[in-house]
Amino acid sequence: MSRCATVSRSLDEPVSGTAATATTWLLLEQTGPWGVKALTSSHLDPALGRALEAAAEGTGVRIALIRRPGRHADSGTPAVRHVYVAHTVPGNVWLHHATTRDPRRLLDLDFAALGAGDHRSFGSALGGRPHSGGPLALVCTNGKRDRCCALLGRPLAAELATSGVRGIWEVTHLGGHRFSPTVLVLPYGYAYGRAEAHAVKEVLHGVQQGRVVAEGCRGRSAWERPGQAAELAVRSATGEYAADALSVVRTDGAAPRWQVIVAHSDGRHWRVIVAQGASLPPRPESCGASVLGSPARMDVVAVHALTAAGLAG
């Protein structure tokens, strides 16, 4: 038998399990303007961009370009680029940093290993080491991808940087334009929507304490969308906000309904029922959209705390 902890709980946007999905993030500094598909339409060699996309495909690694907040006129190619890689799966969370003069060296990385949480190739190929600073906050600002990101994201990144917050970068694409400005925080990989500077500062303070701030959170990128919604629902039901306390261990079903098993590091488990719905009333899905739409959302129907017998069943 299982005990029903929460029933018929609907998670309102932006807490709806719609964050970008990746177990591992690989971030390469690239100054100047970005196009719609930044890896192949920026000042990065497009042949290298295509090769990196192919190398990462199916590995769980998501590659994004980053740049410092500020003006982004054609300033040429940076002599030395920052490179970060972060693995976001609980129990093996890490953030490493390197610099390189030749971004082609990223092709020497073992992408499958990085996606599985093994950082050794980052050290051997790029001389990478554990990041010694605080968490990173990546603010989506790619206006070529969607105007929302430029109109709302760039002012947020600038405000955070000018107020002295460390670890702020602009990033090419996080998804969820309708939630702009959107922010991804590493190393844990939680995404936030409709972010404001004071809220981002609170999130970063929480990360330094190993804690998740739930308000505005869209989910952890390590999980697929049903799992993102399920994990957040368990946090809400239990008041557990330690970043690495919860893991999504199994997802059964298919759209529009899933059963997700969420586990606590202390041995407790929950079965979460997640249903795919539509965001209503119809609305523009981005700043540049003229047609109204009803984007998909993840709604949590129920959260059941499981006994050992219920888990076995």
Sequence and secondary structure as in RCSB ss.txt:
>XXXX:A:sequence
MSRCATVSRSLDEPVSGTAATATTWLLLEQTGPWGVKALTSSHLDPALGRALEAAAEGTGVRIALIRRPGRHADS
GTPAVRHVYVAHTVPGNVWLHHATTRDPRRLLDLDFAALGAGDHRSFGSALGGRPHSGGPLALVCTNGKRDRCCA
LLGRPLAAELATSGVRGIWEVTHLGGHRFSPTVLVLPYGYAYGRAEAHAVKEVLHGVQQGRVVAEGCRGRSAWER
PGQAAELAVRSATGEYAADALSVVRTDGAAPRWQVIVAHSDGRHWRVIVAQGASLPPRPESCGASVLGSPARMDV
VAVHALTAAGLAG
>XXXX:A:secstr
 EEEEEES    TTSSS S   SEEEEEE  S B SSTTTSBSS HHHHHHHHHHHTTTTEEEEEEE SS  S  
   SSEEEEEEE STTS EEEEEEES GGGGGGS HHHHHTT  HHHHHHH  EE  S  EEEEE  TTT HHII
IIIHHHHHHHHHTT SSEEEES  S GGG S EEEETTTEEESS  HHHHHHHHHHHHTTB   TTEEEETTS H
HHHHHHHHHHHHHT  BTTSEEEEEEEEETTEEEEEEEETTS EEEEEEEEEE SS EESSTT  SEE  EEEEE
EEEEEE HHHHH 
